[in-house]
Amino acid sequence: MPTKTFPVFDGDSHALEPPAIWEQYLDPEHRVAARSVFWRDEGEVRPVTILNGRVAHEPFVPEAPAMNIPREGVWRPGMTVEEIGGLDPAQRHTVNPGGSDPMVRLQHMDVMGIDQALLFPTYFAEYFPLVENPDVADALARAYNNWILDFCQAAPDRLFPVAVLPMQEINATLRELRRVGKLGFKAVFIRPVFARGQFPHQAYYYPLWKELQEMGVLFSSHSSVGTNAKELDASSPFVERVSAHLNIGHPVAEVIAPTMDQGALLLGMMSDGLLEKYPKIKLYFAHSKASWVHVFLEKIEGYLWLSLQAEPVSLRPDHIFFDRSMLLNFDSGESAIWDMPDLFEDIGVWGSFYPNHDTYTAWEGMEALQSHDVPDDIVKKLMGENLAKMLGVELGFKVKEQVG
């Protein structure tokens, strides 16, 4: 029976936002407006999300099973890839209750061999960054952050919330960042998406970067596979139209968004010199694997030599990147981690992706690393120490032996 001799800190798990966020946590004076801005209802026949006055886009692929098989929350402990792939798309399947019930979540963490977990949003990752009304976005951010904080109070030494920020208006962004900082949040979530004519690295958000640097809060760039973005990022309907003839049964964005959107943000940061303007920012690229970064840095370097920059930037992006406080998320199936552990040992962070359809347990993560002869001291870093150090959190050892 597998055992472990060190604690595991899951660097990428998710909450599934319940109706209570809109019905109880959202300020009463904003509830009517929110119904036409961003509102989610599980529905009798199928879930529905209202976004900016319209029903949010369903996947461009007409027969996509994602509406009946909730990719973002279908996994439960013990489920295999084959079992998930064999689910009947004509039948509606419920989501894992561990996404919104902290007591179930803790039970699942025990089974998975996870001692502590960093919790990202799900629907607030996909839809909330695209909300157009800044006043309602401000209220929704407070509602979500208050809910996830209460969720984590079930075990504050094991569950760590990631706050969402209302990027729709910079004054509201800064207010909420300072508020959650006082509440004890160690990290904030921002989706790398082009919205309202802005991308997160652009000058409009410089006050945010300055504040993040001064506060020491971890900036978590987490991509989403939503099909609602209007612009030409990986999640936009444009991508689905280009690939419609493939008829693969699910949105193409689910495959390409994690790398494409994160790469676009990194390119912007390097070309703009953002990491040179704010060198003490703590940055975490989550839910996009890790091995893409080295390729992107090499390509960025090649083109910076040819570019006419508005202001001077380093022509060695790899030096800028690795000299900063950086983390890269990976999962149990990413072979580059165990093939080149020396490249990732100080920046890699293992994540389960719970309760997504491609969830991994900590037992699987450790087995993958150890079976490829990754040294134990590096395995400990990748499975928890790197993230805990960046967050300034003490590692806690809860689960030592696999049960069942």
Number of C-alpha atoms within 10 A of each C-alpha: 6 11 12 15 11 21 20 33 31 30 32 21 20 26 26 22 19 18 14 13 21 22 13 12 18 21 15 12 10 16 20 9 15 24 16 16 22 28 25 21 13 12 9 7 8 11 12 17 21 18 22 18 15 11 14 18 16 17 21 20 20 12 13 17 20 17 18 19 22 20 17 22 25 22 25 18 16 11 12 15 12 8 10 16 11 9 14 12 16 10 11 16 16 13 19 21 18 22 24 20 16 20 15 13 21 20 13 18 23 18 19 22 27 26 24 27 25 22 26 28 23 19 21 21 20 18 23 24 23 24 21 18 16 16 15 22 26 21 21 29 23 22 20 23 25 18 21 25 20 14 21 19 15 15 14 13 15 21 23 25 28 24 28 29 28 27 27 22 18 17 15 19 22 19 14 22 24 15 14 21 18 10 12 12 20 22 27 23 23 19 26 26 27 19 18 15 7 14 17 21 23 14 13 12 18 16 14 19 22 15 16 24 17 12 14 17 22 24 22 24 23 24 25 25 20 22 25 18 21 15 15 12 20 28 29 21 23 18 19 20 13 10 15 17 9 11 13 12 15 19 27 25 22 15 13 15 23 22 20 19 24 26 21 18 21 24 20 17 18 24 25 20 21 19 24 17 14 17 16 17 24 22 21 25 27 26 27 24 23 23 20 15 19 13 10 19 20 13 13 21 18 14 12 18 12 8 9 10 12 9 8 11 18 17 16 16 25 17 11 17 19 13 12 16 16 19 24 26 25 29 27 22 14 15 15 15 24 23 13 12 19 13 15 21 21 19 20 31 29 30 29 27 25 30 27 21 20 17 23 22 23 27 19 16 23 22 15 19 24 15 9 12 13 19 14 14 11 20 24 18 23 31 27 26 24 23 27 21 12 20 17 12 13 10 19 16 16 16 21 17 16 15 12 6
